[in-house]
Amino acid sequence: MDNKKVVAAILIIIPFVAYFILPAYNAQYPEAFGLPLFYWYQIIWLPISGIMFYIAAVLIDMGRKRTAPSQPGVHRRRRRKSSKR
């Protein structure tokens, strides 16, 4: 497996793990701007996870471009030699 794909997979998994550890952030205190920890923890992770998903998509796309043919779906046609009499 390519190193870029491994890094992309890790970047995709991290936000899911951060959201699924609910007992760690399911609390009222500390508060930030009047919001309990539960809400501002999720608000902080929204842009972080978006950035991580974007980086993962770029890494995966770079891997596809490297291995893909130059023009997919375009086939050269053989020209028939015309016989001139």
C-alpha positions in Angstrom: 0.0 0.0 0.0 1.2 3.5 -0.9 2.4 5.8 2.0 0.0 8.5 0.8 -3.0 6.2 1.1 -1.9 5.2 4.6 -1.6 8.9 5.7 -5.0 9.6 4.0 -6.7 6.7 5.9 -5.2 8.0 9.2 -6.5 11.5 8.5 -9.9 10.2 7.8 -10.0 8.0 10.9 -8.9 10.6 13.4 -12.1 12.8 13.3 -14.3 9.7 13.7 -12.3 8.7 16.8 -12.5 12.2 18.2 -16.3 12.3 17.8 -16.9 8.7 19.1 -15.1 9.2 22.5 -18.3 10.8 23.7 -17.7 10.1 27.5 -14.6 12.2 27.3 -16.3 15.4 26.3 -19.9 14.8 27.5 -19.7 17.4 30.3 -21.2 20.8 31.2 -17.9 22.3 32.4 -15.6 23.9 31.4 -17.7 26.5 29.5 -16.5 28.7 26.7 -18.6 31.7 25.6 -21.5 30.3 27.6 -21.4 27.0 25.7 -20.8 23.7 27.6 -17.8 21.6 26.7 -20.0 19.2 24.7 -20.9 21.9 22.1 -17.7 23.8 21.7 -15.7 20.5 21.4 -17.8 19.6 18.4 -17.7 23.1 17.0 -13.9 23.0 17.1 -13.7 19.6 15.4 -15.9 20.7 12.5 -13.2 22.8 10.7 -10.4 20.5 11.8 -12.1 17.4 10.3 -12.9 19.3 7.2 -9.3 20.3 6.7 -8.2 16.7 7.4 -10.7 15.3 4.9 -9.6 17.8 2.3 -5.9 16.8 2.7 -6.8 13.1 2.5 -8.8 13.7 -0.7 -5.8 15.6 -2.2 -3.4 12.8 -1.3 -5.7 10.2 -2.8 -6.2 12.2 -5.9 -2.4 12.6 -6.3 -2.1 8.9 -6.2 -4.7 8.4 -8.9 -3.2 10.9 -11.2 0.2 9.3 -11.0 -1.1 5.8 -11.9 -3.8 6.9 -14.4 -3.2 6.9 -18.1 -2.7 10.3 -19.7 -6.1 10.4 -21.4 -8.5 7.8 -20.1 -11.2 6.7 -22.5 -9.5 8.0 -25.6 -8.4 5.3 -27.9 -6.5 5.7 -31.1 -8.1 4.4 -34.2 -6.2 2.6 -36.8 -6.4 4.2 -40.1 -7.1 1.9 -43.0 -4.7 2.2 -45.8 -6.5 3.2 -48.8 -5.6 1.5 -52.0 -5.1 4.0 -54.7 -5.4 2.6 -58.2 
